[in-house]
Amino acid sequence: MKKIAFITDAWLPQVNGVVNTYINMNAVIKKDYKIKVLHPGMFKNFSYPWYKEIKLAYNTKNITEEFFTNFNPDIIHIATEGPVGMSGKNYCKRNNLKYTTSFHTRFPEYIEKRIFLPRKIGYYLLRGFHQDSQNILVPTLSMREVLENYNFKNVKIWSRGVNTKLFNPSKRTKNNNHQNITYVGRVAIEKNIEAFLNLQTNIKKIVVGDGPEINKFKYKYPEVSFVGLKKGNELAKYYANADVLVFPSKTDTFGNVILESLASGTPVAAFPVTGPKDILKGSSVDTLDENLEISVKKALKIKRDKCREFAEQFTWGQCAQQFMSHVVEAK
């Protein structure tokens, strides 16, 4: 049985799209491959200032070398550009090993919003990280175009799946007399959440998630119901009981919550940007609009069974198959 090493700065107990993607895909791959993950929990670490769940590892060299020596992987994939990812990349370079990488997060845009560093500089630095990768995996066509515009090479598409058993219309228990629109995700400025919070509507708004801005927004928007972070079946119920999921982000590379909502039978309102437009544009559940209020109105007209039918085409099996088509032998 061949061995695959995943090198990542994002891992359990974090709750985000990156961790969700690898957990679900690896559940498929492990039938045919032995898998090990090098992650921050294996090192001394400290919390990232704006995202306490993310742990930044340090003193990584010795543990990284021990990991590779003991496991001796046939295939190496570096998932993130943080300290663990850099340590894995440096080991591969020292030992002439081939590897692939993935681009999950638009850090240049995130950093630009927080400390006003021009995104061009951010992409320049990330291009340096990825330049020796055999293939750079991104989830959408438009994300590939973004990277290619910044002169990234060997960019390949690796889409996503959804757990249709967990996220299911059968979890809906509310009646249709009292509508609500729901946001699921981190409560942070880079998610453009205020576009949701400022929507002019009499429909009840619910925010499912946690993040650095939550206390500020609870105070600023007392009429909004902030229910905190939810997982598993409890999260699935929030999706199913929403009348519309609002996805206001303009910086995500994909948006796993879009598929989770659709699998639950709930239509999605979003801007026509990278992620939403790659998933929804031209489909039977397309609600995209530059005006988010109009997108919500469109979504309220979408049949819930159409949402479920659309989501069923995105499987973790297909995601795993596509991933494996892009990896390379390390030696």
NORGI-V517729 format. One record per residue. N is the residue number from 1. RES is the residue in three letters. OMEGA is omega as a letter, one per 20 degrees, with the letter a starting at -180 (* if undefined). BURIAL is 1 if it has 16 or more other ideal C-beta (glycine too) atoms within 10 Angstrom, else 0. Layout:
# NORGI-V517729
n->[N;N]
res->[RES;RES]
omega->[OMEGA;OMEGA]
burial->[BURIAL;BURIAL]
This chain:
# NORGI-V517729
n->[1;2;3;4;5;6;7;8;9;10;11;12;13;14;15;16;17;18;19;20;21;22;23;24;25;26;27;28;29;30;31;32;33;34;35;36;37;38;39;40;41;42;43;44;45;46;47;48;49;50;51;52;53;54;55;56;57;58;59;60;61;62;63;64;65;66;67;68;69;70;71;72;73;74;75;76;77;78;79;80;81;82;83;84;85;86;87;88;89;90;91;92;93;94;95;96;97;98;99;100;101;102;103;104;105;106;107;108;109;110;111;112;113;114;115;116;117;118;119;120;121;122;123;124;125;126;127;128;129;130;131;132;133;134;135;136;137;138;139;140;141;142;143;144;145;146;147;148;149;150;151;152;153;154;155;156;157;158;159;160;161;162;163;164;165;166;167;168;169;170;171;172;173;174;175;176;177;178;179;180;181;182;183;184;185;186;187;188;189;190;191;192;193;194;195;196;197;198;199;200;201;202;203;204;205;206;207;208;209;210;211;212;213;214;215;216;217;218;219;220;221;222;223;224;225;226;227;228;229;230;231;232;233;234;235;236;237;238;239;240;241;242;243;244;245;246;247;248;249;250;251;252;253;254;255;256;257;258;259;260;261;262;263;264;265;266;267;268;269;270;271;272;273;274;275;276;277;278;279;280;281;282;283;284;285;286;287;288;289;290;291;292;293;294;295;296;297;298;299;300;301;302;303;304;305;306;307;308;309;310;311;312;313;314;315;316;317;318;319;320;321;322;323;324;325;326;327;328;329;330;331]
res->[MET;LYS;LYS;ILE;ALA;PHE;ILE;THR;ASP;ALA;TRP;LEU;PRO;GLN;VAL;ASN;GLY;VAL;VAL;ASN;THR;TYR;ILE;ASN;MET;ASN;ALA;VAL;ILE;LYS;LYS;ASP;TYR;LYS;ILE;LYS;VAL;LEU;HIS;PRO;GLY;MET;PHE;LYS;ASN;PHE;SER;TYR;PRO;TRP;TYR;LYS;GLU;ILE;LYS;LEU;ALA;TYR;ASN;THR;LYS;ASN;ILE;THR;GLU;GLU;PHE;PHE;THR;ASN;PHE;ASN;PRO;ASP;ILE;ILE;HIS;ILE;ALA;THR;GLU;GLY;PRO;VAL;GLY;MET;SER;GLY;LYS;ASN;TYR;CYS;LYS;ARG;ASN;ASN;LEU;LYS;TYR;THR;THR;SER;PHE;HIS;THR;ARG;PHE;PRO;GLU;TYR;ILE;GLU;LYS;ARG;ILE;PHE;LEU;PRO;ARG;LYS;ILE;GLY;TYR;TYR;LEU;LEU;ARG;GLY;PHE;HIS;GLN;ASP;SER;GLN;ASN;ILE;LEU;VAL;PRO;THR;LEU;SER;MET;ARG;GLU;VAL;LEU;GLU;ASN;TYR;ASN;PHE;LYS;ASN;VAL;LYS;ILE;TRP;SER;ARG;GLY;VAL;ASN;THR;LYS;LEU;PHE;ASN;PRO;SER;LYS;ARG;THR;LYS;ASN;ASN;ASN;HIS;GLN;ASN;ILE;THR;TYR;VAL;GLY;ARG;VAL;ALA;ILE;GLU;LYS;ASN;ILE;GLU;ALA;PHE;LEU;ASN;LEU;GLN;THR;ASN;ILE;LYS;LYS;ILE;VAL;VAL;GLY;ASP;GLY;PRO;GLU;ILE;ASN;LYS;PHE;LYS;TYR;LYS;TYR;PRO;GLU;VAL;SER;PHE;VAL;GLY;LEU;LYS;LYS;GLY;ASN;GLU;LEU;ALA;LYS;TYR;TYR;ALA;ASN;ALA;ASP;VAL;LEU;VAL;PHE;PRO;SER;LYS;THR;ASP;THR;PHE;GLY;ASN;VAL;ILE;LEU;GLU;SER;LEU;ALA;SER;GLY;THR;PRO;VAL;ALA;ALA;PHE;PRO;VAL;THR;GLY;PRO;LYS;ASP;ILE;LEU;LYS;GLY;SER;SER;VAL;ASP;THR;LEU;ASP;GLU;ASN;LEU;GLU;ILE;SER;VAL;LYS;LYS;ALA;LEU;LYS;ILE;LYS;ARG;ASP;LYS;CYS;ARG;GLU;PHE;ALA;GLU;GLN;PHE;THR;TRP;GLY;GLN;CYS;ALA;GLN;GLN;PHE;MET;SER;HIS;VAL;VAL;GLU;ALA;LYS]
omega->[a;a;r;r;r;a;a;r;r;a;r;j;r;r;r;a;a;a;a;a;a;r;a;r;a;r;r;a;a;r;a;a;r;a;r;a;r;a;a;a;a;a;r;a;r;a;r;a;a;a;a;a;r;r;r;a;r;a;a;a;a;a;r;r;r;r;a;a;a;a;r;a;r;a;a;r;r;a;a;a;a;a;r;r;r;r;r;r;a;r;a;a;a;a;r;r;r;a;r;r;r;r;a;a;a;a;r;r;r;a;r;r;a;a;r;r;a;a;r;r;r;r;r;a;r;r;r;r;a;a;r;r;r;r;r;a;r;a;a;r;a;r;r;r;r;a;r;r;r;r;r;a;r;a;a;r;r;a;a;r;r;r;a;r;r;a;a;r;a;r;a;a;a;r;a;a;a;a;r;r;a;r;r;r;r;r;a;a;a;r;r;a;a;r;r;a;a;r;r;a;r;a;a;r;r;r;r;a;a;r;a;a;a;a;r;a;r;r;a;a;a;a;a;r;r;a;r;a;r;a;r;a;r;r;a;r;r;r;a;a;r;r;r;r;r;a;a;a;r;a;r;r;r;a;a;a;r;r;r;r;a;r;r;r;a;r;a;r;a;r;r;a;r;a;a;a;r;a;a;a;r;a;r;r;r;r;a;r;r;r;a;r;r;r;r;r;r;a;a;a;a;r;a;r;r;r;a;a;a;a;a;r;a;a;r;r;r;r;r;r;r;r;a;r;a;a;a;r;a;a;*]
burial->[0;0;0;1;1;1;1;1;1;1;1;0;0;1;0;1;1;1;1;1;1;1;0;1;1;1;0;1;1;0;0;0;1;0;1;0;1;1;1;1;0;1;1;0;1;0;0;0;0;1;1;0;1;1;1;1;1;0;0;1;0;0;1;1;0;0;1;1;0;0;1;0;1;1;1;1;1;1;1;1;1;1;1;1;1;1;1;1;1;0;1;1;0;0;0;0;1;1;1;1;1;1;1;1;1;1;1;1;1;1;1;1;0;0;0;0;0;0;1;0;0;1;1;0;0;1;0;0;1;1;0;0;1;1;1;1;1;1;1;1;0;1;1;1;0;1;1;0;0;0;0;1;0;0;1;1;0;1;1;1;1;1;1;1;0;0;1;1;1;0;1;1;0;0;0;0;0;0;0;0;1;1;1;1;1;1;1;1;1;1;1;1;1;0;1;1;1;0;1;0;0;0;0;0;1;1;1;1;1;1;1;0;1;1;0;0;1;0;0;0;1;0;0;0;0;1;0;0;1;1;0;0;0;0;1;1;1;1;1;1;1;1;1;1;1;1;1;1;1;1;1;1;1;1;1;1;1;1;1;1;1;1;1;1;1;1;1;1;1;1;1;1;1;1;1;1;1;1;1;1;0;0;0;0;1;1;1;1;1;0;0;1;0;0;1;1;0;1;1;0;0;1;0;1;0;0;1;1;0;1;1;0;0;1;1;1;0;0;1;1;0;1;1;1;0;1;1;1;0;1;0]
